[in-house]
Amino acid sequence: MMKLHWSPRSPFVRKVMIVLNETGLVDQVVRVRSAVAMAAEPNPSVLADNPLGKIPVLVTENGEALFDSRVICAYLTERAGMLVPEDAPVRLRQLRWEALGDGLIDILLLWRIERVRGDRADPVICDAFETKVRATMARLETEAAELSATTLGLGQVAVFCALGQLEFRWPGTGWKQAFPRLAAWFEMLEACPSFASTAVVDDGPASVPEVAAQQAVFTFGKA
Ligand SMILES: N[C@@H](CCC(=O)N[C@@H](CS)C(=O)NCC(=O)O)C(=O)O
């Protein structure tokens, strides 16, 4: 059996879980609940498999520890022979969406941590995060038809998980009203069992003070 350092809170772990479901490899993995937080002491059991102290980490049957989520997803799709387009331009498009989705998740995680600093949060950094999130969402809205028409790949999985993170940790932004085509695509995937069963949830004490994190949430307004 493979071992996955896992958390139900992590959008990056969610990518891996969706790929495990889609490839049918999910029964070959034992999930280990591994608690991590950027603003806390690194978890020794994660560090032993990934010196960066981040999850997800997948330990294969022969003991090789794979990280990060992009490497794990590439490994699983290759192993299963699924979700990798043969056509080079399509593959490149998927990689680009993967970069966009992962980059959006990174910003949403870092922005949340910055906001928790309250008065000590850097307004320049926060403003830049907001500008980038707005620009990324606007770009994705223009690509929603293509996201929907393209056979599922790792790019769409990453974009989906980023939108899921926005929905889960940033309630009240009104993104679905502002970006209706993207929202329709998201909701279509969200209804699929292999995506629905991976929904991000909090399973214990908050990793950052939630009240502070959710104060003065920005909104997208009508596009
Ligand atoms: N680029 C990494 C990012 C992974 C990541 O940031 N994971 C978060 C959990 S969602 C984490 O482990 N945070 C703990 C830390 O940064 O120390 C990936 O794609 O797997």
PDBQT file of the ligand as one rigid body, heavy atoms in Angstrom, charges set to zero:
ROOT
HETATM    1  N1  LIG A 301       3.452  23.397  -3.659  1.00  0.00    +0.000 N 
HETATM    2  C1  LIG A 301       2.965  22.512  -2.638  1.00  0.00    +0.000 C 
HETATM    3  C2  LIG A 301       2.239  23.320  -1.588  1.00  0.00    +0.000 C 
HETATM    4  C3  LIG A 301       1.773  22.447  -0.431  1.00  0.00    +0.000 C 
HETATM    5  C4  LIG A 301       1.290  23.290   0.738  1.00  0.00    +0.000 C 
HETATM    6  O1  LIG A 301       1.492  24.493   0.827  1.00  0.00    +0.000 OA
HETATM    7  N2  LIG A 301       0.616  22.595   1.668  1.00  0.00    +0.000 N 
HETATM    8  C5  LIG A 301       0.189  23.245   2.872  1.00  0.00    +0.000 C 
HETATM    9  C6  LIG A 301      -1.127  22.657   3.324  1.00  0.00    +0.000 C 
HETATM   10  S1  LIG A 301      -2.445  23.144   2.273  1.00  0.00    +0.000 SA
HETATM   11  C7  LIG A 301       1.220  22.968   3.956  1.00  0.00    +0.000 C 
HETATM   12  O2  LIG A 301       1.732  21.881   4.031  1.00  0.00    +0.000 OA
HETATM   13  N3  LIG A 301       1.497  23.963   4.802  1.00  0.00    +0.000 N 
HETATM   14  C8  LIG A 301       2.418  23.834   5.883  1.00  0.00    +0.000 C 
HETATM   15  C9  LIG A 301       3.637  24.676   5.714  1.00  0.00    +0.000 C 
HETATM   16  O3  LIG A 301       3.704  25.484   4.771  1.00  0.00    +0.000 OA
HETATM   17  O4  LIG A 301       4.532  24.558   6.543  1.00  0.00    +0.000 OA
HETATM   18  C10 LIG A 301       2.076  21.431  -3.263  1.00  0.00    +0.000 C 
HETATM   19  O5  LIG A 301       1.606  21.635  -4.391  1.00  0.00    +0.000 OA
HETATM   20  O6  LIG A 301       1.898  20.365  -2.661  1.00  0.00    +0.000 OA
ENDROOT
TORSDOF 0
